[in-house]
Amino acid sequence: MKNSLQHERQIVRSLVEKVAEYSSETENQRIIQRWKDVNALRKPDRAPVWCRPVGCWKELLPQEILQCKNPWLRSLEYKFRQLLIKRYIGDDEPIMPYFEVNAVFDAKPSNIWGVEVGKHKSTSDGGAWAYDPPLKIETDFDKLILPKYIYNKVATARLMEQTNELLGDIMEVRLQYGPDFDSATMGTAAADLRGLEQIMMDMIAEPKLMHRLASYLLEAQQTKLDMWEKSGMITPNNNMPMLLSDPVGQRRADGTYTLSNCWCAANSQEFDQVSPAMWEEFCLNYQKKILKRFGYVCYGCCENLAKKIDGVLSIPNLRILVCSAWTGLDAVLERVNKDYCIMWRQKASDVVFPDNIKKVRQDLEEGFKKLKGQYFQVVLRELQTLCGHQDRLHAWTAIAKELAAKYS
């Protein structure tokens, strides 16, 4: 057993050695600078190009390929193999010269909200799930408990020591202590607790109940943010794809960081079909109270924001506006100037399903022509399958990088 564990440790260490080597390469430094430039509203050598495989990892990195059996080592093996696969795909995946260990927090109650969130699972592989919300009637709201998060110093120190012992001589190990980059995305929790269809009905038939839910979620998140900020231990989150940037704001005089040194990304996907007025009343106005605490804000995901751009532009500290395929570039470019970076999101189905990538190139080139002169990044996310096109992400990346250089 001991020899087996030693073998698994060596597997992980060998992967880390490759990752550390790649992190020091000149091309990786160019990638990091590219993200920093575009998010600082400086002209980069070309627009960053990045893909997030999400559900495609089961095709790119099947579980049966993994060699480690120990759960912790297996999770590390998976993480580092993902980075190596992304390097092979060739997009602008930044590889930082250090490894982050997330601080451990204990949540009370353990189910977060005081009620159990359920979901109806599909009986078919890859099928959709359905909401099974716990807040079915008004009196259920009385069961909600304001969650508390307690920093587990002992468990965190143990994890840091364990990781340092395994990797520390190859790559620096750093503690990552909040905040969540998606701290203001409240719609997901609202739908989990009340149901997606029901919250849309509540905005019309039970507006007071919807405001009660939004107020509760706001208080819960503000309490969590207060906990992080009062700790004096916040670590900036400006080192990930899409949000990688120069340092955000100035540190306190004592050298500690606050939320004003961090990014926050938020969206309103659950409010996609809601009017701009209702979106602002039941979603955006609550989100703004959180967003104003952060140094930089990225807003949007897969929802259609075409008729809500004025509201998005009213967000304090907005730096990145997400243009989904449903929002459309024309709608964004009519309203957005060079005071913002545009995250141009691709429609995953249009990229992976066609047998011929000719249309993929045409769509990309049309967009690059429109975006020329703007600060923007090109992002392909929410992929659930490669549809048998195992090299599609490689091909998409190569085309996008070629055109990004052509129209830089």
C-alpha positions, 0 to 999 in steps of 0.5 A, spaced: 500 500 500 505 504 501 509 503 495 502 504 491 501 511 494 508 513 493 507 511 486 501 515 485 505 521 489 510 521 483 505 521 478 502 527 481 509 530 482 511 528 474 505 532 472 507 538 476 514 538 474 511 539 467 506 544 469 511 548 472 516 548 466 510 551 462 509 556 467 516 559 465 516 559 458 516 565 454 509 564 451 506 563 457 508 570 459 505 573 453 499 569 455 498 572 462 500 579 459 495 579 453 490 578 459 492 583 463 493 588 457 486 587 455 482 587 462 486 594 463 483 597 456 490 597 453 491 594 446 494 587 447 498 584 441 491 580 439 485 579 443 485 573 448 482 566 446 480 561 451 475 555 451 472 552 457 470 544 456 466 543 462 462 537 460 467 535 454 472 533 459 469 526 460 471 526 452 478 529 453 480 526 460 475 520 461 476 518 468 479 511 466 485 514 464 487 517 471 492 512 475 491 515 482 486 511 487 487 516 493 482 521 492 486 527 494 492 525 489 486 523 484 483 530 484 490 533 483 492 528 477 486 531 474 487 538 475 494 538 472 492 533 466 487 538 465 492 544 464 496 540 460 491 538 455 489 545 455 496 547 453 495 542 447 489 545 445 493 551 445 488 557 447 490 562 452 490 558 458 494 562 463 499 557 467 501 561 474 507 559 477 504 557 483 499 552 486 493 555 490 490 551 496 483 554 498 482 555 505 477 551 508 470 553 511 465 550 515 458 552 514 452 552 519 447 550 517 451 544 513 446 545 508 447 552 507 440 555 508 436 551 513 432 547 508 434 541 503 435 543 496 433 538 491 433 536 484 429 531 480 435 527 476 434 524 469 434 517 468 438 517 462 446 519 461 447 526 459 439 528 460 436 534 464 435 535 471 429 539 474 428 543 480 425 540 486 425 547 491 424 546 498 420 553 499 413 551 496 409 555 500 409 562 504 410 558 511 416 555 508 420 561 508 420 561 515 425 555 515 430 559 512 436 560 516 442 565 515 448 561 514 455 562 517 461 561 515 467 559 520 474 559 518 477 552 519 484 554 521 486 547 523 484 543 517 487 549 512 493 548 515 493 541 515 492 541 507 497 547 506 502 542 510 500 536 506 500 540 499 507 543 501 510 537 502 508 534 496 509 539 491 513 545 495 520 543 492 517 544 485 512 549 485 510 555 490 504 553 494 499 559 496 493 560 500 487 562 497 482 565 502 476 568 498 472 571 496 468 567 491 468 571 484 461 570 483 459 573 489 453 577 486 450 571 482 443 570 486 439 568 481 442 561 481 440 560 489 433 563 488 431 558 483 434 552 487 430 555 493 423 557 490 424 554 483 425 557 476 418 558 474 415 560 481 420 566 481 418 568 475 410 567 477 412 571 484 415 577 480 408 578 478 403 575 483 407 575 489 412 581 488 413 581 496 415 574 497 420 575 491 423 581 495 423 577 501 427 572 498 432 577 494 433 580 501 434 574 504 439 572 499 443 579 499 443 579 507 446 572 507 451 574 501 453 580 505 454 577 511 459 572 508 463 578 504 463 581 511 466 575 514 472 575 509 473 582 509 474 583 517 479 577 517 484 581 513 486 575 510 483 576 503 487 574 497 486 577 490 482 573 485 485 577 479 489 571 476 484 566 473 482 566 465 477 572 463 479 576 469 486 576 469 489 583 470 493 588 473 493 588 481 486 591 482 486 598 486 491 599 492 492 595 498 491 598 505 496 601 509 498 595 513 498 591 506 492 587 507 487 586 501 479 588 501 474 586 496 476 593 492 482 589 490 478 583 487 473 581 481 466 580 482 463 576 476 455 576 476 449 574 471 442 574 471 441 568 467 434 566 471 432 573 469 433 572 461 425 572 460 424 577 465 423 585 462 428 590 463 424 593 469 423 587 473 430 584 472 432 591 475 427 591 481 428 584 483 435 582 481 440 588 479 438 593 484 440 587 489 446 585 486 449 592 485 449 593 493 454 587 492 458 589 486 459 596 489 464 593 494 468 590 488 474 593 484 472 590 478 466 587 475 464 582 470 457 582 468 453 577 464 453 569 461 448 566 456 442 570 457 440 575 452 442 582 455 440 586 448 434 590 452 438 591 458 445 594 456 443 600 459 442 597 466 448 593 465 452 600 464 449 603 470 453 597 474 459 601 479 466 598 477 464 595 471 470 593 467 467 587 462 461 586 459 459 579 456 456 579 450 453 572 449 450 569 442 443 571 444 445 578 446 449 579 439 455 583 437 451 589 434 446 590 440 453 591 444 457 595 439 451 600 439 452 602 446 458 600 448 465 604 447 472 603 449 471 604 456 469 597 457 472 590 455 467 586 451 467 578 452 465 575 446 462 569 447 461 563 442 455 559 441 457 552 443 453 548 439 455 552 433 462 550 434 461 543 436 456 540 431 457 542 424 462 536 421 465 542 416 468 548 420 468 552 414 462 556 417 465 556 424 471 560 421 466 565 417 462 566 424 469 568 427 471 572 422 465 576 421 465 578 429 472 580 429 471 585 423 466 588 427 470 588 434 476 591 430 479 597 434 475 594 441 478 591 447 475 584 447 476 577 449 474 571 445 471 565 449 467 559 448 464 556 454 458 551 456 460 546 452 457 539 454 459 535 448 464 534 442 459 530 438 465 526 436 469 531 433 475 530 438 479 535 435 474 541 434 477 545 440 484 545 437 481 547 430 477 552 433 482 555 437 487 555 431 482 559 427 480 564 433 488 565 434 489 566 427 483 571 426 485 575 432 492 576 430 489 578 423 484 583 426 489 586 432 
